[in-house]
């Protein structure tokens, strides 16, 4: 049975979609394109289904509480102090890994924009420095300025996306869809996990709908559907215009840390596409950077219990959140895909895969709580989700260690 759709649910669905559609989508065609267009459609369906299931498990666990609580509190309640500590540590790694990825990617696009609008030539590392200082100052100003700026840039991101899809469609070469290389199937999973990661929004949805579980479930379902449609159109255009080989091809772009928007801009040599691709990349990085930076600052504030002035953030915690990713991004400007692989293949799989399954198992089979909302499937379904999560994590770890061959 398809979850109900209504005006209120649409707002919740947009919250889910807004969390998913960010800078991660810029790398999607590069990683998933290596395996091929049609195999990538299978991957999209599998990961979207997996992430929907584990998010619904969090909704089920959330019903153990009489108020919306974050993932750390859920882990502490279900898995004890060790679970809470592991959750907190993994969140920290996830935030930093994502900020490294976004900061590394920001350098090139910021440099392009500075050159285009102000005729100022700066190296990519200078672009990253300018980007972090400028928008780090916005983060320091507090949640309200970040929220307003984020809404403003979301509008431009949507317009840039629509413009790029429309203009690029005329350059599609359908023969590029025929390529298939199953070797790259597993390496493509982590970035898809990031691109469908919205689980931190579950408590927000529960609070938004005042514990009306059916509306939360419907918002998750439709939010994932909208995200899937947006990503598939982007996949259709990007993989129909970017070849595997060549200077700006998929393989070379991966090793150089070049996103799909940059590749399309170089390959198609259309000034309009160049403008829209740069705009999409910049605003996607921007919205993701602002959201993750604010989340990390708040996380550090919760951990350290630092007191801050009303309406502003701690200057020292803002620096602590943004300086390490900036330094790492400057030292390793091609770390975009490596950072996303670590974030998605290890951190996100643990937080959004392993932990929800374990917490739900404890709820059902240790405490015997089967009341309220239950995700269908029983023990078998939980085991399948758990095995898939662990398999992806182990593969990613072995790939990082060089024991198995990655991309």
Wavefront OBJ file of the C-alpha trace (Angstrom):
o trace
v 0.000 0.000 0.000
v 1.435 3.390 -1.069
v 1.660 5.912 1.811
v -0.814 8.784 1.664
v 0.197 12.064 0.055
v -1.058 15.445 1.291
v 0.041 19.037 1.630
v 1.563 18.485 5.052
v 3.351 15.382 3.854
v 4.759 17.334 0.897
v 6.524 19.669 3.311
v 8.002 16.705 5.166
v 9.028 15.085 1.885
v 10.873 18.264 0.884
v 12.767 18.158 4.187
v 13.926 14.644 3.315
v 14.811 15.613 -0.259
v 16.631 18.744 0.883
v 18.823 16.605 3.143
v 19.656 14.205 0.305
v 20.180 16.444 -2.707
v 23.424 18.284 -2.136
v 27.069 18.209 -3.138
v 27.074 14.413 -3.117
v 24.977 14.391 -6.293
v 27.854 16.062 -8.157
v 29.948 12.931 -7.765
v 27.150 10.429 -8.384
v 27.513 10.123 -12.182
v 31.292 9.776 -11.909
v 31.183 6.804 -9.525
v 28.023 5.102 -10.730
v 28.816 5.830 -14.389
v 31.879 3.602 -14.229
v 29.644 0.566 -13.739
v 27.299 1.705 -16.524
v 23.959 3.451 -16.879
v 21.625 0.453 -16.679
v 23.485 -1.331 -13.846
v 23.494 1.986 -11.981
v 19.682 2.032 -12.123
v 19.698 -1.253 -10.205
v 22.082 0.268 -7.664
v 19.856 3.320 -7.242
v 16.824 1.116 -6.556
v 18.678 -1.131 -4.069
v 20.230 1.729 -2.082
v 17.014 3.795 -2.066
v 15.113 0.772 -0.739
v 17.809 0.009 1.849
v 17.961 3.579 3.147
v 14.165 3.824 3.297
v 13.982 0.611 5.346
v 16.633 1.678 7.848
v 15.038 5.120 8.225
v 11.710 3.445 8.993
v 13.502 1.342 11.607
v 14.487 4.605 13.303
v 10.836 5.681 13.218
v 9.946 2.416 14.951
v 12.633 2.910 17.616
v 11.582 6.550 18.044
v 8.196 5.334 19.317
v 9.983 4.060 22.440
v 10.186 7.681 23.576
v 7.548 10.229 24.462
v 9.434 13.009 22.665
v 11.660 13.362 19.590
v 15.241 12.269 20.400
v 18.409 12.186 18.322
v 20.261 9.081 17.160
v 22.776 9.308 19.992
v 20.023 9.134 22.614
v 18.398 6.207 20.787
v 21.726 4.345 20.750
v 22.306 5.072 24.424
v 18.864 3.755 25.335
v 19.077 0.631 23.178
v 22.792 -0.210 23.090
v 24.099 1.315 26.328
v 27.033 3.637 26.949
v 29.278 1.870 24.438
v 26.649 2.270 21.719
v 26.194 5.937 22.545
v 29.957 6.542 22.473
v 30.365 4.747 19.131
v 27.446 6.702 17.701
v 28.940 10.016 18.801
v 32.416 9.159 17.518
v 31.043 7.974 14.163
v 28.960 11.131 13.801
v 32.098 13.179 14.366
v 34.007 11.254 11.684
v 31.055 11.570 9.296
v 30.770 15.339 9.694
v 34.507 15.896 9.246
v 34.741 13.543 6.248
v 31.862 15.327 4.509
v 33.352 18.754 5.213
v 36.694 17.613 3.807
v 34.897 16.496 0.643
v 32.888 19.705 0.255
v 35.833 21.982 1.081
v 38.081 20.159 -1.397
v 35.473 20.534 -4.145
v 34.739 24.178 -3.300
v 38.200 25.386 -4.264
v 37.915 24.922 -8.013
v 34.361 26.237 -8.321
v 35.042 29.278 -6.122
v 38.137 30.068 -8.177
v 36.082 29.876 -11.385
v 33.423 32.220 -10.026
v 35.993 34.727 -8.731
v 37.641 34.757 -12.131
v 34.348 35.008 -14.028
v 32.761 37.821 -12.029
v 35.766 39.737 -10.674
v 38.592 38.740 -13.079
v 40.607 37.578 -10.069
v 42.879 34.572 -10.599
v 43.394 32.502 -7.458
v 44.616 28.905 -7.096
v 42.160 26.218 -6.017
v 43.517 26.213 -2.477
v 42.882 29.965 -2.353
v 39.321 29.323 -3.508
v 38.813 26.854 -0.661
v 40.268 29.330 1.840
v 38.038 32.146 0.598
v 34.992 29.857 0.616
v 35.535 28.638 4.186
v 36.298 32.094 5.610
v 33.294 33.701 3.907
v 30.690 31.101 4.743
v 32.300 30.072 8.005
v 31.518 33.630 9.117
v 27.865 32.980 8.251
v 27.911 29.810 10.358
v 29.387 31.790 13.252
v 26.512 34.258 13.011
v 24.105 31.502 14.018
v 21.266 29.294 12.862
v 18.976 32.076 11.607
v 21.401 33.552 9.024
v 22.356 30.027 7.891
v 18.698 29.093 7.471
v 17.868 32.235 5.468
v 20.936 31.953 3.237
v 20.329 28.234 2.737
v 16.740 28.840 1.574
v 17.930 31.556 -0.788
v 20.596 29.337 -2.345
v 18.231 26.357 -2.544
v 16.145 28.341 -5.046
v 19.198 28.986 -7.229
v 20.268 25.342 -6.928
v 16.882 24.181 -8.233
v 16.965 26.668 -11.116
v 20.538 25.694 -12.026
v 19.613 21.992 -11.953
v 16.580 22.486 -14.216
v 18.543 24.682 -16.615
v 21.421 22.201 -16.854
v 19.102 19.237 -17.453
v 17.178 21.111 -20.154
v 20.240 22.458 -22.003
v 22.330 19.277 -21.780
v 19.592 16.939 -23.032
v 20.252 17.991 -26.638
v 23.855 16.713 -26.419
v 23.005 13.194 -25.200
v 24.684 10.341 -27.053
v 22.561 7.242 -26.380
v 25.444 4.937 -27.328
v 27.165 5.920 -24.073
v 24.413 4.114 -22.158
v 25.537 0.750 -23.546
v 28.782 0.492 -21.575
v 28.821 -1.964 -18.647
v 31.628 -2.812 -16.228
v 30.499 -4.768 -13.174
v 33.944 -4.344 -11.578
v 32.883 -0.929 -10.299
v 29.585 -2.076 -8.764
v 30.687 -2.164 -5.122
v 32.828 1.017 -5.204
v 29.736 2.962 -6.316
v 27.673 2.128 -3.210
v 29.189 4.577 -0.646
v 28.391 7.725 -2.614
v 24.828 6.496 -3.132
v 24.506 6.004 0.632
v 25.500 9.652 1.141
v 23.087 10.763 -1.578
v 20.169 9.057 0.170
v 21.249 9.880 3.723
v 18.552 11.777 5.607
v 18.261 9.726 8.797
v 19.267 12.615 11.041
v 15.989 14.233 9.899
v 13.788 11.519 11.473
v 13.555 13.269 14.897
v 12.808 16.543 13.084
v 9.962 14.891 11.166
v 8.589 13.317 14.348
v 8.597 16.728 16.028
v 7.161 18.433 12.935
v 4.200 16.034 12.756
v 3.765 15.825 16.553
v 4.312 12.046 16.711
v 1.848 11.248 13.888
v 3.786 8.250 12.653
v 1.790 7.757 9.458
v 2.693 11.252 8.238
v 6.349 10.671 9.108
v 6.359 7.408 7.138
v 4.628 9.046 4.165
v 7.121 11.931 4.197
v 10.026 9.503 4.144
v 8.527 7.483 1.285
v 7.719 10.464 -0.932
v 10.942 12.253 -0.025
v 12.955 9.262 -1.231
v 10.832 9.041 -4.405
v 11.436 12.730 -5.216
v 15.166 12.319 -4.498
v 15.273 9.275 -6.753
v 13.613 11.130 -9.624
v 15.970 14.121 -9.297
v 19.056 11.888 -9.250
v 17.875 9.733 -12.147
v 17.355 12.729 -14.434
v 20.814 13.964 -13.460
v 22.206 10.483 -14.141
v 20.463 10.341 -17.518
v 21.977 13.612 -18.706
v 25.460 13.198 -17.229
v 26.070 9.629 -18.400
v 24.676 10.463 -21.815
v 27.294 13.183 -22.292
v 30.420 12.026 -20.398
v 32.493 9.149 -21.869
v 34.532 6.784 -19.717
v 37.891 7.593 -21.282
v 39.593 10.828 -22.224
v 40.891 13.843 -20.337
v 37.445 14.783 -18.986
v 36.058 11.224 -18.962
v 34.664 9.404 -15.950
v 37.846 7.532 -15.018
v 40.162 10.538 -15.205
v 37.616 12.717 -13.400
v 37.513 10.245 -10.523
v 41.273 10.242 -10.013
v 41.492 14.038 -10.277
v 38.524 14.643 -7.955
v 36.529 16.348 -10.730
v 32.747 16.319 -10.364
v 30.236 15.622 -13.142
v 29.261 19.293 -13.540
v 32.872 20.237 -14.290
v 33.258 17.359 -16.746
v 30.103 18.310 -18.644
v 31.177 21.949 -18.793
v 34.549 21.059 -20.323
v 33.230 18.420 -22.730
v 30.218 20.235 -24.173
v 31.920 23.626 -24.639
v 28.620 25.445 -24.443
v 28.844 28.781 -22.531
v 25.286 28.407 -21.187
v 25.958 24.896 -19.921
v 29.192 26.112 -18.353
v 27.303 28.790 -16.416
v 24.557 26.434 -15.250
v 26.981 23.633 -14.331
v 29.169 25.993 -12.299
v 26.091 27.426 -10.599
v 24.702 23.992 -9.757
v 28.024 22.845 -8.348
v 28.575 26.007 -6.311
v 25.079 26.131 -4.802
v 25.054 22.379 -4.137
v 28.365 22.648 -2.299
v 27.136 25.765 -0.525
v 23.916 24.285 0.865
v 25.672 21.078 1.920
v 28.554 22.969 3.517
v 26.266 25.251 5.526
v 24.112 22.364 6.773
v 27.004 20.097 7.741
v 29.048 22.919 9.290
v 26.147 24.016 11.472
v 25.451 20.420 12.472
v 29.086 19.856 13.434
v 29.287 23.093 15.449
v 26.134 22.106 17.347
v 27.504 18.597 17.878
v 30.758 19.983 19.322
v 28.789 22.390 21.489
v 26.722 19.510 22.870
v 29.861 17.477 23.596
v 31.883 20.292 25.186
v 28.932 22.080 26.851
v 30.431 25.442 25.828
v 28.134 28.367 26.615
v 27.385 30.679 23.701
v 25.702 34.045 23.302
v 22.073 34.077 22.235
v 21.713 33.863 18.449
v 25.398 33.189 17.738
v 27.785 30.239 17.745
v 31.057 29.801 19.586
v 33.946 31.252 17.612
v 36.393 28.640 18.915
v 34.047 25.752 18.066
v 33.410 27.183 14.597
v 37.161 27.255 13.989
v 37.492 23.740 15.433
v 34.800 22.535 13.045
v 36.125 24.175 9.882
v 39.909 24.458 10.217
v 40.832 20.725 10.141
v 38.799 20.016 6.953
v 40.278 23.141 5.340
v 43.859 22.079 6.099
v 43.241 18.529 4.863
v 41.507 19.797 1.700
v 44.381 22.166 0.898
v 46.969 19.427 1.417
v 44.906 16.938 -0.606
v 42.805 18.866 -3.144
v 41.732 15.659 -4.945
v 40.179 14.061 -1.856
v 36.537 14.643 -2.843
v 35.757 11.042 -3.778
v 38.022 9.479 -1.139
v 36.337 11.488 1.608
v 32.863 10.619 0.301
v 33.786 6.923 0.100
v 34.942 6.954 3.725
v 31.882 8.903 4.846
v 29.398 6.731 2.979
v 31.039 3.319 3.073
v 31.971 3.325 6.744
v 30.481 6.155 8.817
v 27.036 6.353 7.186
v 26.699 2.563 6.908
v 27.380 2.229 10.626
v 25.077 5.087 11.652
v 22.263 4.544 9.169
v 22.575 0.790 8.635
v 24.072 -1.170 11.511
v 22.780 0.925 14.428
v 19.099 1.116 13.339
v 19.007 -2.664 12.840
v 20.632 -3.375 16.206
v 18.360 -0.953 18.052
v 15.253 -2.411 16.449
v 16.435 -5.946 17.266
v 16.874 -4.994 20.930
v 13.455 -3.322 20.972
v 11.647 -6.318 19.499
v 13.501 -9.422 20.577
v 15.133 -8.403 23.869
v 12.457 -6.134 25.271
v 9.486 -7.712 23.503
v 8.059 -4.363 22.382
v 5.858 -4.983 19.330
v 3.378 -2.176 19.880
v 2.696 0.721 17.516
v 4.421 1.080 14.163
v 6.404 -1.974 13.009
v 8.535 -2.260 9.874
v 7.457 -5.458 8.048
v 9.831 -8.391 7.607
v 10.690 -9.813 11.016
v 14.087 -11.292 11.937
v 14.966 -12.256 8.375
v 14.612 -8.731 7.032
v 16.688 -7.286 9.869
v 19.428 -9.838 9.242
v 19.529 -9.024 5.521
v 19.842 -5.294 6.244
v 22.534 -5.966 8.853
v 24.569 -8.263 6.571
v 24.384 -5.776 3.699
v 25.582 -2.942 5.977
v 28.496 -4.926 7.388
v 29.478 -6.230 3.950
v 29.730 -2.700 2.509
v 31.688 -1.493 5.553
v 34.158 -4.393 5.408
v 34.639 -3.984 1.668
v 35.322 -0.261 2.085
v 37.813 -0.873 4.888
v 39.653 -3.514 2.854
v 39.650 -1.165 -0.137
v 41.160 1.666 1.913
v 43.817 -0.737 3.240
v 44.575 -1.881 -0.314
v 43.666 -5.511 0.413
v 40.911 -5.552 -2.216
v 41.003 -3.622 -5.466
v 38.859 -0.499 -5.592
v 38.631 2.107 -8.326
l 1 2 3 4 5 6 7 8 9 10 11 12 13 14 15 16 17 18 19 20 21 22 23 24 25 26 27 28 29 30 31 32 33 34 35 36 37 38 39 40 41 42 43 44 45 46 47 48 49 50 51 52 53 54 55 56 57 58 59 60 61 62 63 64 65 66 67 68 69 70 71 72 73 74 75 76 77 78 79 80 81 82 83 84 85 86 87 88 89 90 91 92 93 94 95 96 97 98 99 100 101 102 103 104 105 106 107 108 109 110 111 112 113 114 115 116 117 118 119 120 121 122 123 124 125 126 127 128 129 130 131 132 133 134 135 136 137 138 139 140 141 142 143 144 145 146 147 148 149 150 151 152 153 154 155 156 157 158 159 160 161 162 163 164 165 166 167 168 169 170 171 172 173 174 175 176 177 178 179 180 181 182 183 184 185 186 187 188 189 190 191 192 193 194 195 196 197 198 199 200 201 202 203 204 205 206 207 208 209 210 211 212 213 214 215 216 217 218 219 220 221 222 223 224 225 226 227 228 229 230 231 232 233 234 235 236 237 238 239 240 241 242 243 244 245 246 247 248 249 250 251 252 253 254 255 256 257 258 259 260 261 262 263 264 265 266 267 268 269 270 271 272 273 274 275 276 277 278 279 280 281 282 283 284 285 286 287 288 289 290 291 292 293 294 295 296 297 298 299 300 301 302 303 304 305 306 307 308 309 310 311 312 313 314 315 316 317 318 319 320 321 322 323 324 325 326 327 328 329 330 331 332 333 334 335 336 337 338 339 340 341 342 343 344 345 346 347 348 349 350 351 352 353 354 355 356 357 358 359 360 361 362 363 364 365 366 367 368 369 370 371 372 373 374 375 376 377 378 379 380 381 382 383 384 385 386 387 388 389 390 391 392 393 394 395 396 397 398 399 400 401 402 403 404 405 406 407
